[in-house]
């Protein structure tokens, strides 16, 4: 009886695991970010459920790292998702230099670029992404 019960439970467990694994889809690859083009840099961030995604950086015209406060209504560096595939993009003309940046999602969630391994501490226990344009 014990052997038959154990085999039954093992069979149920195997079927449950197989169903769970078969139903899983691999995560989508990270979008290429930042992508350096001859005349600009394209920042991309995957956030299918987001309503507003912004990129905040240390370049001219983007005040985030210059000590000013941001709010939910800040639109400097607003990214777009015109094809509604969940990947937000912004093209920024950047000359040679060293730039720090982070993404702000729906005015509440800050994240360094998951597709860019280059990081710096943000001074608050988190990190910012680092981009060097030669």
Buried (B, 14 or more C-beta within 10 A) or exposed (E): EEEEEEEEEEEEEEEEEEEEEEEEEEEEEBBEBBBEEEEBBBBBBBBEEBEBBBBBBBBEEBBBBEEEEBEEEBEBBEBEBEEEEBBBBBBBEBEEEEBBBBBBBEBEEBBBBEBBEBBEEBEEEEBBBBBEBE
